[in-house]
Amino acid sequence: MIGHLRKAARLFHPESRRTVILPLDHGLSEGSIAGLEDPGEVLRAARALPIQAVVLHKGMTMAHGGEVRLDQSLVVHLSAGTRHGLPPYSKALVCSVPEALRLGADMVSMHINIGNDLEDRMLADLGACVEDAHQLGLPLLAMIYARGGQIVNETDPVLVAHSIRIGAELGADVIKVPYCGNPQSFGRAVSACPAPVVVSGGPRNGDFRVFVRTLREALDAGAAGVCVGRNVFQQENPAKAMQEICALVHGGTV
């Protein structure tokens, strides 16, 4: 097994074969977002829980990478854009794969949006970064969303299935997409994908119980795990929210 595949396999719990990823990259796009003013505080709350990976931008990796447990995968995020940009769906590379490796990354991630006039550049970036990452023995997590002027419904099952297929076609090792709400369509797309698919949490849901039920449906449909940020760190009790999500994903194996 070559290096990037070994590291990708470590992302999944040895018994449940699923993963819980905690993305803390929102500060670049959103600013001082509520609940993430101090990423170190969130990381400390996560230390005692069966969370398999944490996503950070390079600056927060320098500041808080030491708070990530050694048995957790440190995922350094390569792309960024702010909500103030025109267009706001543009994501540009802000970190190279070699720089991420020097920072101690076990994996790299990037975000691309399809269905807009910058789609070609973001797809080219993804293809190039997969090659760079694999050359250095790192797996790549592709976060793929349908966002832009051509998109009416970001969770359209056809668009979510297409996003999954894009990640597979370009060689991503793990693919993150929103859950489309249609278990049959999602299940077909996941079963046809050679790489594991995880679902995003999206904006904070005012009803945490409804959110957990949605995650359960996605897992039952074939998702290999979850990548949840705002629906954790923006809860009144983030540690309790993380604990519940871990219990849902891993069941009685932890």
N, C-alpha and C positions, 0 to 999 in steps of 0.2 A: 504494500500500500504506500503510495507516494505521500510526501509530507503534508500537502494541503488537505488531503483526504483524512489523514490521521487527526489533524487538528479539528477538522469539521466534525468528526465523529465524537470528539470530546464535548461538543456542545450539547449532547443529548444524555440525559440521565441514564445510567447503565441498566436500571430496572424498568422504569416507565417508558424508556426510549423516546421521551418527549423533552421539550426544553421550555424554560421560562427565561426570557430576555428582558432586561430592564434598560430601556433607552433613555438616556439623560442628555440628549443632544439638542433639546428644544430651545435652550437659551440663545443660541446664535440666530435662529429664525424669529423667535418671539420676544427676545429681550429678557428682562428679569421676571420671568413667568412665575405666577403664584405657585408656591409649593416647591420651587426649584431655586430659590434664592441662594441656598447653600447646598450644592450637590453632595458635599461630604456628609451632611446630616442624613440624606437619603441613603447614601452608600453604607453608612454605619447601621442604619435600620435594616439593611438587606443582608448584613454579614451573617446573621444566624439562620437565614432561610435558604432553602434549596433552589436558589436562583443560579442558573448556569452561566449567564453572561451579562455584561454591562456595556452599553454603547456610550462613548464619550468623544467629543472633539479633542483635537490635539492639545489645546491649552488646558482644558480640564483634566486631560490625562496627565500632563505635567504636574498639575496642582493636586490632583486627587487619585491618581493611579495607584498609589500605595494603599488606598482604602479598599481596593478590589482584592478579594481573597485569591490566593494563589491557585486554588482549584476552580476558580471562575474564569471564563474566557474574557479577556479584555479586548473589546472590539473598538477600533479607532475609525471614526467616521471620516470619509474622504471628501464629501461634497456638502455644499451649503448654499443658501439663499435666504434673504430676509423677507418678512411679510410686507415690507415697505417698497420692495423692488417692483420695477415695471419690466416685464410681467412678474407677478409674485410666484409663479410656478417654476421659474428658472432655477436650476441647481448647477453650480459650477464647482470644479475641483479646487479645494483649498488645502489639501494635504496629499502628498505623494505616498505611494506604497512603501518605498524605502524609508521615508521619514516615520511612518507608522510602525514599521518593524524596529527602527532604532528606539522608539518610545516603549517598546515591549509588547506590541500588539500580538495577540494570538489569532486575530482575524481582522479583516477590514470590512467596512460597509459603505454603501453609497445609495443615494436616493435619486431616482429618475422619474420624470413625469411624461406620460405619453398623451397624444391628442392635442398638441400645441405646436406653435411655429418654431420651437427650439428642440423638438423631439429628436431631430437627426443628430444634433451635437451631444445630447445626453446619452443617446444610444451608443454613439461612437466612444464616449468616455467610459461607458460600462464595458464595452468590448475590450478596450485597451487596458482597463484596470484589472479585469479578470486575468488577462495575459500577464501583466506585471505581478499580480499577487501570486499566481501559480508559479511563476519563475522563482519567486522567493519563498515558496513553501507555505503561503498563507491562503486560507479559504476566504471567499468573499460572500457577504450577505447583501443581496440586491433588494432594496425597498422600492417597489414599483407601483405607481398610482396612475390612474387616468385623470389628469387635471389639465385644464386649459380651455381655450376658446372653442374647441371642437366637442367639448364634453358637456353633456346635460346632467347625467347621473353617474357619479364616481363609483357607485357600487352596483352598477348594471352587471348582472352575471356574465354577460358576453365580454364586457371589458375586463372584469376581474380574471376570467379564464384566459383572455388574451395576455394580460399582464403576467400571469403564471407562465404561459408558454414563452414569452419574451425572455424571462429569466432562464428558462431551460435552454432555449436556443443559443443564448450568449454565454452559457457555461457557468452561471452562478452556482455556488455550492449550497446556499440556502436562499429561499425567496420569501419575502414578506409582502403581503397584500392585505387590503381590507377584506373582511368577510362580506360576501354579497347578499347573504340572507336567504339564499336558495341552496339547501344542502345537496340536492341532486346535481345541480350544475357544478357546484364547488367540488363535490366528490369526484365527478368525472374529470375535472381539470387536474385535481391533485393526483388521482390515480394514474394519469397519463404523463405525469411530470417525473423525470429521473432524479430530481433534487427535492429534499423536504421543503414543505411550505408551512410558514407560520403566519398567524393573523395579527394585524395591528389592533391597537386599542382605540385609536382615534381620539377626538375631543372628549373631555370629561362628560360622562353620562350622569345626569342628575339622579338616576335610580340605579344604584350599584347592583341590586339584585337582578334587574333586567339585563344589565351589562354582563353579569356572570352567566346568566342563562344563554346569552348570545355566544359567549365563548364556549360554553358546553356544546352548543349545537355545532359550532365550527369544528371542535375536536371530534365530535361524533361523526362528522362528515369527512374526516381524514386529515385535519390539520395536525402537524407534528409539534405544535406548541404555540406559544403566544409571545408577542413583543409589545408590552404594555407600559406606557409611561404616565401620561396625564391622569388616567383612571386609577393610578396608584398614588403618585406623589401629590395630587390635588384632592385626595380624600381627607376627611377630618382626621382619620387615623391611618396613615400610609402603611405602617408596619402590619396592621391587621388586614388591610386590603391585600398586601403582598402575600400574607400568610394564606388567605382564602384562595387566591389565584393559584398559588403553589399546590395547595391541597386539591384543587380542581384538576390541575394539569397532571400531577403525579399520582393522585389517588392514594391508595394505602401503601405505596412503595417507599415512602419517605417518613 
